[in-house]
Amino acid sequence: MKRGLYIAVALILGALLAHFLLKDAGYVALRFAGYLIEMSAITFALLLLAVYFLIRVLLKAINARHLWRESQLQRRHERARRSLARGLLEMSEGEWQASEETLVRAAHDAEVPAAHYLVAARAADLQGATQRRDEWLAKAVETSIDKRAPALIMQAEMHLKHKQFDAALTTLNQLEARGEQNARGLLLLARVFRQTGDWEQLQAIEPRLRSTRGISKSVADEAMSQIHLDRLKAVAGAPNSKNLATAWKELPKSLAQRPEMVVAFARAAMVCEEYEMAELELRRILDKQWDEAAVLAYGELDAEDPLVILERAEQWLPNRPEDAALLLTCARLCLRSELYGKARSYLETSLAIRPRLETYYLLANLMEQLGDRDRAVRVLSDALVHVLGRQPMLPKIRARRWLDRRQGDRRK
């Protein structure tokens, strides 16, 4: 399109120039080294054009080798780009081995070889070929001279995927040492500290998580929330009242208002036999905002005087008479207080409102201990129906036919 436009403009200019030159062709005289060269203006213009094109031809001839190399390089880059696209499509189709081979084969011709090696490493990892995966990751790091962050971050992700926390931490420390730490790297670092239980390091990087560009406030809050939640659960796994108090004290106030945090703390406190602390925090959160998990955790309290806990739980009943979770909690506390008739009433009411397997089990167990085995069996049968979601279709057995068949078998 552009070439055609240029030709049209040249023709128009030539026609205009010819129109004026036909009337007066013009005269050009050049004196050079004692010689006088005379020619018409048209001849001079044609001579200038010839010299211009001659110079261009000579320049192309001089740069021919360089231009040929450039064209070959562009072809190789284009082939590598096509190979990268094909490799990505093959990996998406589940042809991981073919994808790996395609990507590695074209990596040396690519403008950015690290991209090929990183995708090849992903394909090798999907095949479970850890040795080849590490080889391609190492090549990606080697070929990323200016910016190694993508290769190091993927390497850390691979280590985390296979729970190689020390290797992941070493890789992320390399990223930190090179000054290429970014949002993704910080989140991975927080994940490593979380998995290894290094809470001090987690607290140290929290300000960076909140100030780093690319990490929104909601993401930072969620990450820190999960970290503190895991810390409380870790205390429950290894009971220690001092560690529990420290973890709860270092919990930000905004997170201490979340029901899931309070429930995790209460369960850890119960494991540490700190029932008063657990009851106080559960009651505080339930008075502010009703939460089913907190209600159920309240029923697990094993205080010295369960009647006091039961009375406090029953104070919520007038406002929530049809809360199945609260009724289950009251039933549990009644069982601890040895109020079996009341516990049975609460369990049956809870089942009528919202059936739960846990409620079925408690009621069946209570009936068994009270000697009512028939009722216990019926409750367990109802629990099975609840699990299946429907009543199983069983044909009725005719007693006479069954007895006749059994007697005939005995005679034989």
LUMGU-33222 format. One record per residue (C-alpha): y, x, z; residue in three letters; residue number from 1. Coordinates in nm, 3 decimals, padded with zeros to 5 digits. Example, Ala and Ser with C-alpha at 12.3 -4.5 7.8 and 13.67 -1.06 7.14 Angstrom:
Y:-00.450	X:01.230	Z:00.780	res:ALA	n:1
Y:-00.106	X:01.367	Z:00.714	res:SER	n:2
# end
This chain:
Y:00.000	X:00.000	Z:00.000	res:MET	n:1
Y:00.245	X:00.274	Z:00.097	res:LYS	n:2
Y:00.147	X:00.489	Z:-00.201	res:ARG	n:3
Y:00.215	X:00.202	Z:-00.442	res:GLY	n:4
Y:00.552	X:00.145	Z:-00.279	res:LEU	n:5
Y:00.642	X:00.513	Z:-00.318	res:TYR	n:6
Y:00.543	X:00.508	Z:-00.689	res:ILE	n:7
Y:00.755	X:00.197	Z:-00.752	res:ALA	n:8
Y:01.057	X:00.356	Z:-00.583	res:VAL	n:9
Y:01.007	X:00.677	Z:-00.784	res:ALA	n:10
Y:00.990	X:00.484	Z:-01.110	res:LEU	n:11
Y:01.307	X:00.294	Z:-01.031	res:ILE	n:12
Y:01.492	X:00.611	Z:-00.937	res:LEU	n:13
Y:01.360	X:00.784	Z:-01.251	res:GLY	n:14
Y:01.477	X:00.498	Z:-01.470	res:ALA	n:15
Y:01.824	X:00.508	Z:-01.316	res:LEU	n:16
Y:01.841	X:00.886	Z:-01.351	res:LEU	n:17
Y:01.729	X:00.866	Z:-01.717	res:ALA	n:18
Y:01.993	X:00.604	Z:-01.789	res:HIS	n:19
Y:02.271	X:00.835	Z:-01.676	res:PHE	n:20
Y:02.121	X:01.154	Z:-01.825	res:LEU	n:21
Y:02.083	X:01.006	Z:-02.175	res:LEU	n:22
Y:02.457	X:00.981	Z:-02.202	res:LYS	n:23
Y:02.510	X:01.334	Z:-02.069	res:ASP	n:24
Y:02.204	X:01.554	Z:-02.010	res:ALA	n:25
Y:02.409	X:01.797	Z:-01.804	res:GLY	n:26
Y:02.413	X:02.177	Z:-01.807	res:TYR	n:27
Y:02.283	X:02.430	Z:-01.552	res:VAL	n:28
Y:02.360	X:02.805	Z:-01.567	res:ALA	n:29
Y:02.205	X:03.058	Z:-01.329	res:LEU	n:30
Y:02.304	X:03.424	Z:-01.311	res:ARG	n:31
Y:02.039	X:03.641	Z:-01.149	res:PHE	n:32
Y:02.000	X:04.025	Z:-01.159	res:ALA	n:33
Y:02.235	X:04.057	Z:-01.455	res:GLY	n:34
Y:02.064	X:03.783	Z:-01.653	res:TYR	n:35
Y:02.210	X:03.450	Z:-01.746	res:LEU	n:36
Y:01.971	X:03.159	Z:-01.751	res:ILE	n:37
Y:02.089	X:02.842	Z:-01.916	res:GLU	n:38
Y:01.911	X:02.506	Z:-01.924	res:MET	n:39
Y:01.972	X:02.136	Z:-01.917	res:SER	n:40
Y:01.983	X:01.944	Z:-01.594	res:ALA	n:41
Y:01.661	X:01.761	Z:-01.685	res:ILE	n:42
Y:01.478	X:02.087	Z:-01.741	res:THR	n:43
Y:01.611	X:02.223	Z:-01.413	res:PHE	n:44
Y:01.493	X:01.912	Z:-01.226	res:ALA	n:45
Y:01.148	X:01.933	Z:-01.382	res:LEU	n:46
Y:01.131	X:02.302	Z:-01.297	res:LEU	n:47
Y:01.214	X:02.226	Z:-00.932	res:LEU	n:48
Y:00.939	X:01.965	Z:-00.920	res:LEU	n:49
Y:00.691	X:02.209	Z:-01.070	res:ALA	n:50
Y:00.784	X:02.475	Z:-00.814	res:VAL	n:51
Y:00.749	X:02.221	Z:-00.531	res:TYR	n:52
Y:00.400	X:02.113	Z:-00.639	res:PHE	n:53
Y:00.299	X:02.475	Z:-00.698	res:LEU	n:54
Y:00.401	X:02.567	Z:-00.344	res:ILE	n:55
Y:00.203	X:02.270	Z:-00.206	res:ARG	n:56
Y:-00.106	X:02.372	Z:-00.401	res:VAL	n:57
Y:-00.074	X:02.730	Z:-00.276	res:LEU	n:58
Y:-00.036	X:02.612	Z:00.086	res:LEU	n:59
Y:-00.343	X:02.390	Z:00.053	res:LYS	n:60
Y:-00.538	X:02.677	Z:-00.096	res:ALA	n:61
Y:-00.436	X:02.903	Z:00.193	res:ILE	n:62
Y:-00.522	X:02.637	Z:00.456	res:ASN	n:63
Y:-00.831	X:02.508	Z:00.275	res:ALA	n:64
Y:-01.074	X:02.672	Z:00.515	res:ARG	n:65
Y:-00.887	X:02.548	Z:00.820	res:HIS	n:66
Y:-00.861	X:02.197	Z:00.674	res:LEU	n:67
Y:-01.230	X:02.197	Z:00.592	res:TRP	n:68
Y:-01.312	X:02.292	Z:00.949	res:ARG	n:69
Y:-01.083	X:02.018	Z:01.078	res:GLU	n:70
Y:-01.245	X:01.759	Z:00.854	res:SER	n:71
Y:-01.593	X:01.869	Z:00.967	res:GLN	n:72
Y:-01.485	X:01.850	Z:01.330	res:LEU	n:73
Y:-01.347	X:01.499	Z:01.277	res:GLN	n:74
Y:-01.673	X:01.393	Z:01.117	res:ARG	n:75
Y:-01.872	X:01.527	Z:01.409	res:ARG	n:76
Y:-01.641	X:01.350	Z:01.655	res:HIS	n:77
Y:-01.680	X:01.028	Z:01.462	res:GLU	n:78
Y:-02.059	X:01.061	Z:01.465	res:ARG	n:79
Y:-02.046	X:01.129	Z:01.840	res:ALA	n:80
Y:-01.834	X:00.817	Z:01.895	res:ARG	n:81
Y:-02.085	X:00.609	Z:01.702	res:ARG	n:82
Y:-02.367	X:00.764	Z:01.902	res:SER	n:83
Y:-02.191	X:00.679	Z:02.229	res:LEU	n:84
Y:-02.154	X:00.317	Z:02.119	res:ALA	n:85
Y:-02.519	X:00.304	Z:02.010	res:ARG	n:86
Y:-02.634	X:00.463	Z:02.336	res:GLY	n:87
Y:-02.443	X:00.208	Z:02.542	res:LEU	n:88
Y:-02.595	X:-00.077	Z:02.343	res:LEU	n:89
Y:-02.945	X:00.069	Z:02.383	res:GLU	n:90
Y:-02.899	X:00.102	Z:02.757	res:MET	n:91
Y:-02.775	X:-00.258	Z:02.777	res:SER	n:92
Y:-03.091	X:-00.368	Z:02.595	res:GLU	n:93
Y:-03.310	X:-00.183	Z:02.846	res:GLY	n:94
Y:-03.406	X:00.098	Z:02.607	res:GLU	n:95
Y:-03.315	X:00.365	Z:02.859	res:TRP	n:96
Y:-03.514	X:00.653	Z:02.714	res:GLN	n:97
Y:-03.377	X:00.597	Z:02.362	res:ALA	n:98
Y:-03.025	X:00.565	Z:02.506	res:SER	n:99
Y:-03.060	X:00.894	Z:02.693	res:GLU	n:100
Y:-03.186	X:01.079	Z:02.386	res:GLU	n:101
Y:-02.910	X:00.937	Z:02.164	res:THR	n:102
Y:-02.636	X:01.032	Z:02.407	res:LEU	n:103
Y:-02.757	X:01.383	Z:02.483	res:VAL	n:104
Y:-02.821	X:01.464	Z:02.118	res:ARG	n:105
Y:-02.459	X:01.389	Z:02.025	res:ALA	n:106
Y:-02.293	X:01.524	Z:02.341	res:ALA	n:107
Y:-02.210	X:01.872	Z:02.199	res:HIS	n:108
Y:-02.015	X:01.712	Z:01.909	res:ASP	n:109
Y:-01.814	X:01.472	Z:02.127	res:ALA	n:110
Y:-01.448	X:01.504	Z:02.208	res:GLU	n:111
Y:-01.536	X:01.428	Z:02.573	res:VAL	n:112
Y:-01.895	X:01.548	Z:02.631	res:PRO	n:113
Y:-01.878	X:01.442	Z:02.996	res:ALA	n:114
Y:-01.878	X:01.075	Z:02.893	res:ALA	n:115
Y:-02.207	X:01.121	Z:02.707	res:HIS	n:116
Y:-02.367	X:01.313	Z:02.992	res:TYR	n:117
Y:-02.256	X:01.058	Z:03.253	res:LEU	n:118
Y:-02.405	X:00.764	Z:03.063	res:VAL	n:119
Y:-02.719	X:00.971	Z:02.995	res:ALA	n:120
Y:-02.745	X:01.039	Z:03.370	res:ALA	n:121
Y:-02.725	X:00.665	Z:03.436	res:ARG	n:122
Y:-03.003	X:00.603	Z:03.180	res:ALA	n:123
Y:-03.219	X:00.876	Z:03.336	res:ALA	n:124
Y:-03.163	X:00.728	Z:03.683	res:ASP	n:125
Y:-03.275	X:00.387	Z:03.561	res:LEU	n:126
Y:-03.599	X:00.553	Z:03.448	res:GLN	n:127
Y:-03.644	X:00.722	Z:03.785	res:GLY	n:128
Y:-03.611	X:01.067	Z:03.625	res:ALA	n:129
Y:-03.412	X:01.231	Z:03.906	res:THR	n:130
Y:-03.448	X:01.585	Z:03.771	res:GLN	n:131
Y:-03.300	X:01.495	Z:03.432	res:ARG	n:132
Y:-03.037	X:01.281	Z:03.602	res:ARG	n:133
Y:-02.920	X:01.576	Z:03.810	res:ASP	n:134
Y:-02.924	X:01.799	Z:03.502	res:GLU	n:135
Y:-02.696	X:01.565	Z:03.305	res:TRP	n:136
Y:-02.467	X:01.521	Z:03.605	res:LEU	n:137
Y:-02.438	X:01.900	Z:03.638	res:ALA	n:138
Y:-02.351	X:01.928	Z:03.268	res:LYS	n:139
Y:-02.092	X:01.654	Z:03.306	res:ALA	n:140
Y:-01.929	X:01.850	Z:03.589	res:VAL	n:141
Y:-01.938	X:02.172	Z:03.384	res:GLU	n:142
Y:-01.780	X:02.015	Z:03.078	res:THR	n:143
Y:-01.509	X:01.837	Z:03.282	res:SER	n:144
Y:-01.288	X:02.139	Z:03.328	res:ILE	n:145
Y:-00.956	X:01.963	Z:03.383	res:ASP	n:146
Y:-01.070	X:01.648	Z:03.563	res:LYS	n:147
Y:-01.404	X:01.633	Z:03.742	res:ARG	n:148
Y:-01.343	X:01.317	Z:03.944	res:ALA	n:149
Y:-01.549	X:01.081	Z:03.720	res:PRO	n:150
Y:-01.852	X:01.311	Z:03.723	res:ALA	n:151
Y:-01.833	X:01.381	Z:04.098	res:LEU	n:152
Y:-01.787	X:01.012	Z:04.183	res:ILE	n:153
Y:-02.088	X:00.910	Z:03.977	res:MET	n:154
Y:-02.289	X:01.190	Z:04.135	res:GLN	n:155
Y:-02.193	X:01.063	Z:04.482	res:ALA	n:156
Y:-02.286	X:00.706	Z:04.383	res:GLU	n:157
Y:-02.630	X:00.825	Z:04.269	res:MET	n:158
Y:-02.687	X:01.007	Z:04.598	res:HIS	n:159
Y:-02.582	X:00.701	Z:04.796	res:LEU	n:160
Y:-02.811	X:00.480	Z:04.592	res:LYS	n:161
Y:-03.107	X:00.693	Z:04.701	res:HIS	n:162
Y:-02.974	X:00.727	Z:05.060	res:LYS	n:163
Y:-02.904	X:01.101	Z:05.020	res:GLN	n:164
Y:-02.605	X:01.090	Z:05.252	res:PHE	n:165
Y:-02.563	X:01.465	Z:05.307	res:ASP	n:166
Y:-02.562	X:01.531	Z:04.932	res:ALA	n:167
Y:-02.314	X:01.247	Z:04.876	res:ALA	n:168
Y:-02.084	X:01.382	Z:05.147	res:LEU	n:169
Y:-02.097	X:01.732	Z:04.994	res:THR	n:170
Y:-02.004	X:01.593	Z:04.652	res:THR	n:171
Y:-01.715	X:01.388	Z:04.791	res:LEU	n:172
Y:-01.590	X:01.692	Z:04.984	res:ASN	n:173
Y:-01.575	X:01.880	Z:04.652	res:GLN	n:174
Y:-01.359	X:01.599	Z:04.519	res:LEU	n:175
Y:-01.136	X:01.630	Z:04.824	res:GLU	n:176
Y:-01.110	X:02.009	Z:04.788	res:ALA	n:177
Y:-01.001	X:01.978	Z:04.424	res:ARG	n:178
Y:-00.729	X:01.733	Z:04.520	res:GLY	n:179
Y:-00.876	X:01.465	Z:04.290	res:GLU	n:180
Y:-00.964	X:01.213	Z:04.560	res:GLN	n:181
Y:-00.890	X:00.857	Z:04.449	res:ASN	n:182
Y:-00.946	X:00.499	Z:04.560	res:ALA	n:183
Y:-01.310	X:00.487	Z:04.456	res:ARG	n:184
Y:-01.383	X:00.821	Z:04.619	res:GLY	n:185
Y:-01.227	X:00.708	Z:04.948	res:LEU	n:186
Y:-01.432	X:00.387	Z:04.951	res:LEU	n:187
Y:-01.748	X:00.590	Z:04.890	res:LEU	n:188
Y:-01.649	X:00.831	Z:05.169	res:LEU	n:189
Y:-01.603	X:00.536	Z:05.405	res:ALA	n:190
Y:-01.945	X:00.408	Z:05.302	res:ARG	n:191
Y:-02.106	X:00.745	Z:05.381	res:VAL	n:192
Y:-01.946	X:00.758	Z:05.725	res:PHE	n:193
Y:-02.051	X:00.399	Z:05.784	res:ARG	n:194
Y:-02.413	X:00.468	Z:05.689	res:GLN	n:195
Y:-02.429	X:00.782	Z:05.905	res:THR	n:196
Y:-02.249	X:00.619	Z:06.199	res:GLY	n:197
Y:-01.966	X:00.871	Z:06.204	res:ASP	n:198
Y:-01.711	X:00.630	Z:06.352	res:TRP	n:199
Y:-01.452	X:00.899	Z:06.438	res:GLU	n:200
Y:-01.429	X:01.008	Z:06.074	res:GLN	n:201
Y:-01.401	X:00.644	Z:05.971	res:LEU	n:202
Y:-01.106	X:00.590	Z:06.199	res:GLN	n:203
Y:-00.947	X:00.909	Z:06.063	res:ALA	n:204
Y:-00.953	X:00.786	Z:05.701	res:ILE	n:205
Y:-00.845	X:00.428	Z:05.777	res:GLU	n:206
Y:-00.471	X:00.505	Z:05.723	res:PRO	n:207
Y:-00.555	X:00.661	Z:05.386	res:ARG	n:208
Y:-00.757	X:00.356	Z:05.287	res:LEU	n:209
Y:-00.457	X:00.137	Z:05.357	res:ARG	n:210
Y:-00.203	X:00.362	Z:05.184	res:SER	n:211
Y:-00.397	X:00.469	Z:04.874	res:THR	n:212
Y:-00.290	X:00.307	Z:04.552	res:ARG	n:213
Y:-00.570	X:00.103	Z:04.398	res:GLY	n:214
Y:-00.707	X:-00.026	Z:04.731	res:ILE	n:215
Y:-00.562	X:-00.367	Z:04.811	res:SER	n:216
Y:-00.497	X:-00.476	Z:05.168	res:LYS	n:217
Y:-00.776	X:-00.735	Z:05.149	res:SER	n:218
Y:-01.027	X:-00.474	Z:05.029	res:VAL	n:219
Y:-00.922	X:-00.232	Z:05.305	res:ALA	n:220
Y:-00.945	X:-00.509	Z:05.566	res:ASP	n:221
Y:-01.289	X:-00.613	Z:05.445	res:GLU	n:222
Y:-01.413	X:-00.253	Z:05.442	res:ALA	n:223
Y:-01.289	X:-00.185	Z:05.795	res:MET	n:224
Y:-01.421	X:-00.523	Z:05.912	res:SER	n:225
Y:-01.769	X:-00.437	Z:05.786	res:GLN	n:226
Y:-01.744	X:-00.091	Z:05.941	res:ILE	n:227
Y:-01.655	X:-00.223	Z:06.287	res:HIS	n:228
Y:-01.921	X:-00.493	Z:06.254	res:LEU	n:229
Y:-02.184	X:-00.228	Z:06.179	res:ASP	n:230
Y:-02.063	X:-00.026	Z:06.475	res:ARG	n:231
Y:-02.117	X:-00.320	Z:06.711	res:LEU	n:232
Y:-02.461	X:-00.382	Z:06.563	res:LYS	n:233
Y:-02.544	X:-00.014	Z:06.609	res:ALA	n:234
Y:-02.467	X:-00.049	Z:06.981	res:VAL	n:235
Y:-02.707	X:-00.344	Z:06.995	res:ALA	n:236
Y:-02.976	X:-00.122	Z:06.842	res:GLY	n:237
Y:-02.917	X:00.153	Z:07.100	res:ALA	n:238
Y:-02.790	X:-00.022	Z:07.417	res:PRO	n:239
Y:-02.509	X:00.165	Z:07.590	res:ASN	n:240
Y:-02.242	X:-00.016	Z:07.790	res:SER	n:241
Y:-01.994	X:00.270	Z:07.757	res:LYS	n:242
Y:-02.027	X:00.282	Z:07.377	res:ASN	n:243
Y:-01.994	X:-00.096	Z:07.366	res:LEU	n:244
Y:-01.671	X:-00.090	Z:07.566	res:ALA	n:245
Y:-01.530	X:00.187	Z:07.347	res:THR	n:246
Y:-01.621	X:00.005	Z:07.024	res:ALA	n:247
Y:-01.464	X:-00.319	Z:07.146	res:TRP	n:248
Y:-01.150	X:-00.144	Z:07.271	res:LYS	n:249
Y:-01.097	X:00.036	Z:06.939	res:GLU	n:250
Y:-01.143	X:-00.285	Z:06.741	res:LEU	n:251
Y:-00.808	X:-00.397	Z:06.592	res:PRO	n:252
Y:-00.672	X:-00.719	Z:06.741	res:LYS	n:253
Y:-00.675	X:-00.891	Z:06.404	res:SER	n:254
Y:-01.049	X:-00.826	Z:06.371	res:LEU	n:255
Y:-01.120	X:-00.923	Z:06.732	res:ALA	n:256
Y:-01.019	X:-01.279	Z:06.640	res:GLN	n:257
Y:-01.295	X:-01.311	Z:06.382	res:ARG	n:258
Y:-01.599	X:-01.512	Z:06.498	res:PRO	n:259
Y:-01.850	X:-01.278	Z:06.336	res:GLU	n:260
Y:-01.703	X:-00.986	Z:06.534	res:MET	n:261
Y:-01.719	X:-01.178	Z:06.860	res:VAL	n:262
Y:-02.078	X:-01.284	Z:06.794	res:VAL	n:263
Y:-02.180	X:-00.924	Z:06.715	res:ALA	n:264
Y:-02.008	X:-00.805	Z:07.033	res:PHE	n:265
Y:-02.173	X:-01.080	Z:07.240	res:ALA	n:266
Y:-02.520	X:-00.998	Z:07.112	res:ARG	n:267
Y:-02.465	X:-00.628	Z:07.180	res:ALA	n:268
Y:-02.336	X:-00.715	Z:07.529	res:ALA	n:269
Y:-02.646	X:-00.925	Z:07.596	res:MET	n:270
Y:-02.869	X:-00.634	Z:07.496	res:VAL	n:271
Y:-02.668	X:-00.419	Z:07.740	res:CYS	n:272
Y:-02.712	X:-00.697	Z:08.002	res:GLU	n:273
Y:-02.337	X:-00.754	Z:08.015	res:GLU	n:274
Y:-02.372	X:-01.133	Z:08.014	res:TYR	n:275
Y:-02.036	X:-01.210	Z:08.176	res:GLU	n:276
Y:-01.848	X:-01.018	Z:07.905	res:MET	n:277
Y:-02.052	X:-01.191	Z:07.635	res:ALA	n:278
Y:-01.992	X:-01.539	Z:07.782	res:GLU	n:279
Y:-01.620	X:-01.477	Z:07.828	res:LEU	n:280
Y:-01.563	X:-01.368	Z:07.466	res:GLU	n:281
Y:-01.781	X:-01.643	Z:07.319	res:LEU	n:282
Y:-01.603	X:-01.911	Z:07.523	res:ARG	n:283
Y:-01.263	X:-01.767	Z:07.426	res:ARG	n:284
Y:-01.336	X:-01.782	Z:07.052	res:ILE	n:285
Y:-01.496	X:-02.129	Z:07.075	res:LEU	n:286
Y:-01.193	X:-02.267	Z:07.257	res:ASP	n:287
Y:-00.972	X:-02.138	Z:06.972	res:LYS	n:288
Y:-01.190	X:-02.205	Z:06.668	res:GLN	n:289
Y:-01.530	X:-02.371	Z:06.647	res:TRP	n:290
Y:-01.801	X:-02.156	Z:06.490	res:ASP	n:291
Y:-02.169	X:-02.244	Z:06.465	res:GLU	n:292
Y:-02.295	X:-01.885	Z:06.498	res:ALA	n:293
Y:-02.093	X:-01.844	Z:06.818	res:ALA	n:294
Y:-02.232	X:-02.173	Z:06.953	res:VAL	n:295
Y:-02.590	X:-02.063	Z:06.888	res:LEU	n:296
Y:-02.520	X:-01.722	Z:07.046	res:ALA	n:297
Y:-02.387	X:-01.902	Z:07.355	res:TYR	n:298
Y:-02.728	X:-02.061	Z:07.399	res:GLY	n:299
Y:-02.890	X:-01.716	Z:07.414	res:GLU	n:300
Y:-02.701	X:-01.617	Z:07.731	res:LEU	n:301
Y:-02.942	X:-01.528	Z:08.010	res:ASP	n:302
Y:-02.709	X:-01.529	Z:08.309	res:ALA	n:303
Y:-02.817	X:-01.526	Z:08.674	res:GLU	n:304
Y:-02.695	X:-01.885	Z:08.719	res:ASP	n:305
Y:-02.777	X:-02.069	Z:08.393	res:PRO	n:306
Y:-02.654	X:-02.400	Z:08.539	res:LEU	n:307
Y:-02.295	X:-02.274	Z:08.532	res:VAL	n:308
Y:-02.330	X:-02.177	Z:08.166	res:ILE	n:309
Y:-02.491	X:-02.515	Z:08.092	res:LEU	n:310
Y:-02.204	X:-02.704	Z:08.257	res:GLU	n:311
Y:-01.951	X:-02.511	Z:08.047	res:ARG	n:312
Y:-02.145	X:-02.585	Z:07.728	res:ALA	n:313
Y:-02.173	X:-02.955	Z:07.814	res:GLU	n:314
Y:-01.794	X:-02.974	Z:07.846	res:GLN	n:315
Y:-01.776	X:-02.945	Z:07.468	res:TRP	n:316
Y:-02.017	X:-03.237	Z:07.411	res:LEU	n:317
Y:-01.772	X:-03.529	Z:07.459	res:PRO	n:318
Y:-01.565	X:-03.405	Z:07.165	res:ASN	n:319
Y:-01.870	X:-03.302	Z:06.957	res:ARG	n:320
Y:-02.152	X:-03.542	Z:07.045	res:PRO	n:321
Y:-02.323	X:-03.504	Z:06.704	res:GLU	n:322
Y:-02.307	X:-03.126	Z:06.673	res:ASP	n:323
Y:-02.672	X:-03.026	Z:06.620	res:ALA	n:324
Y:-02.604	X:-02.658	Z:06.700	res:ALA	n:325
Y:-02.432	X:-02.744	Z:07.029	res:LEU	n:326
Y:-02.719	X:-02.977	Z:07.126	res:LEU	n:327
Y:-02.967	X:-02.697	Z:07.053	res:LEU	n:328
Y:-02.762	X:-02.459	Z:07.267	res:THR	n:329
Y:-02.756	X:-02.709	Z:07.554	res:CYS	n:330
Y:-03.133	X:-02.752	Z:07.520	res:ALA	n:331
Y:-03.186	X:-02.376	Z:07.547	res:ARG	n:332
Y:-02.970	X:-02.358	Z:07.858	res:LEU	n:333
Y:-03.159	X:-02.656	Z:08.006	res:CYS	n:334
Y:-03.487	X:-02.474	Z:07.952	res:LEU	n:335
Y:-03.350	X:-02.173	Z:08.140	res:ARG	n:336
Y:-03.234	X:-02.410	Z:08.417	res:SER	n:337
Y:-03.581	X:-02.574	Z:08.423	res:GLU	n:338
Y:-03.438	X:-02.913	Z:08.324	res:LEU	n:339
Y:-03.723	X:-02.993	Z:08.087	res:TYR	n:340
Y:-03.663	X:-03.365	Z:08.041	res:GLY	n:341
Y:-03.301	X:-03.307	Z:07.956	res:LYS	n:342
Y:-03.397	X:-03.021	Z:07.723	res:ALA	n:343
Y:-03.642	X:-03.251	Z:07.540	res:ARG	n:344
Y:-03.372	X:-03.514	Z:07.496	res:SER	n:345
Y:-03.127	X:-03.260	Z:07.356	res:TYR	n:346
Y:-03.389	X:-03.118	Z:07.117	res:LEU	n:347
Y:-03.494	X:-03.458	Z:06.984	res:GLU	n:348
Y:-03.130	X:-03.562	Z:06.932	res:THR	n:349
Y:-03.054	X:-03.235	Z:06.754	res:SER	n:350
Y:-03.353	X:-03.285	Z:06.523	res:LEU	n:351
Y:-03.243	X:-03.637	Z:06.442	res:ALA	n:352
Y:-02.899	X:-03.509	Z:06.338	res:ILE	n:353
Y:-02.993	X:-03.186	Z:06.161	res:ARG	n:354
Y:-03.353	X:-03.058	Z:06.153	res:PRO	n:355
Y:-03.400	X:-02.685	Z:06.211	res:ARG	n:356
Y:-03.723	X:-02.485	Z:06.226	res:LEU	n:357
Y:-03.602	X:-02.325	Z:06.549	res:GLU	n:358
Y:-03.551	X:-02.666	Z:06.707	res:THR	n:359
Y:-03.895	X:-02.785	Z:06.594	res:TYR	n:360
Y:-04.054	X:-02.474	Z:06.743	res:TYR	n:361
Y:-03.879	X:-02.511	Z:07.079	res:LEU	n:362
Y:-03.972	X:-02.879	Z:07.106	res:LEU	n:363
Y:-04.336	X:-02.815	Z:07.009	res:ALA	n:364
Y:-04.358	X:-02.527	Z:07.256	res:ASN	n:365
Y:-04.205	X:-02.742	Z:07.530	res:LEU	n:366
Y:-04.450	X:-03.027	Z:07.462	res:MET	n:367
Y:-04.741	X:-02.782	Z:07.467	res:GLU	n:368
Y:-04.636	X:-02.646	Z:07.807	res:GLN	n:369
Y:-04.584	X:-02.997	Z:07.942	res:LEU	n:370
Y:-04.940	X:-03.085	Z:07.838	res:GLY	n:371
Y:-04.849	X:-03.326	Z:07.558	res:ASP	n:372
Y:-05.054	X:-03.157	Z:07.285	res:ARG	n:373
Y:-05.053	X:-03.460	Z:07.053	res:ASP	n:374
Y:-04.674	X:-03.467	Z:07.052	res:ARG	n:375
Y:-04.664	X:-03.089	Z:06.994	res:ALA	n:376
Y:-04.895	X:-03.125	Z:06.692	res:VAL	n:377
Y:-04.680	X:-03.405	Z:06.547	res:ARG	n:378
Y:-04.367	X:-03.193	Z:06.587	res:VAL	n:379
Y:-04.531	X:-02.899	Z:06.408	res:LEU	n:380
Y:-04.644	X:-03.134	Z:06.132	res:SER	n:381
Y:-04.287	X:-03.259	Z:06.094	res:ASP	n:382
Y:-04.172	X:-02.896	Z:06.076	res:ALA	n:383
Y:-04.411	X:-02.830	Z:05.788	res:LEU	n:384
Y:-04.284	X:-03.137	Z:05.605	res:VAL	n:385
Y:-03.929	X:-03.009	Z:05.659	res:HIS	n:386
Y:-04.020	X:-02.670	Z:05.511	res:VAL	n:387
Y:-04.199	X:-02.820	Z:05.211	res:LEU	n:388
Y:-03.922	X:-03.069	Z:05.153	res:GLY	n:389
Y:-04.164	X:-03.357	Z:05.099	res:ARG	n:390
Y:-04.468	X:-03.526	Z:05.248	res:GLN	n:391
Y:-04.788	X:-03.371	Z:05.104	res:PRO	n:392
Y:-05.003	X:-03.620	Z:04.911	res:MET	n:393
Y:-05.347	X:-03.622	Z:05.070	res:LEU	n:394
Y:-05.602	X:-03.887	Z:04.969	res:PRO	n:395
Y:-05.744	X:-04.087	Z:05.257	res:LYS	n:396
Y:-06.093	X:-03.990	Z:05.366	res:ILE	n:397
Y:-06.326	X:-04.289	Z:05.401	res:ARG	n:398
Y:-06.503	X:-04.242	Z:05.730	res:ALA	n:399
Y:-06.832	X:-04.421	Z:05.631	res:ARG	n:400
Y:-06.877	X:-04.228	Z:05.305	res:ARG	n:401
Y:-06.801	X:-03.901	Z:05.482	res:TRP	n:402
Y:-07.053	X:-03.975	Z:05.760	res:LEU	n:403
Y:-07.324	X:-04.077	Z:05.511	res:ASP	n:404
Y:-07.275	X:-03.760	Z:05.310	res:ARG	n:405
Y:-07.287	X:-03.548	Z:05.626	res:ARG	n:406
Y:-07.612	X:-03.714	Z:05.746	res:GLN	n:407
Y:-07.769	X:-03.666	Z:05.402	res:GLY	n:408
Y:-07.689	X:-03.296	Z:05.415	res:ASP	n:409
Y:-07.855	X:-03.269	Z:05.757	res:ARG	n:410
Y:-08.179	X:-03.436	Z:05.632	res:ARG	n:411
Y:-08.202	X:-03.188	Z:05.346	res:LYS	n:412
# end
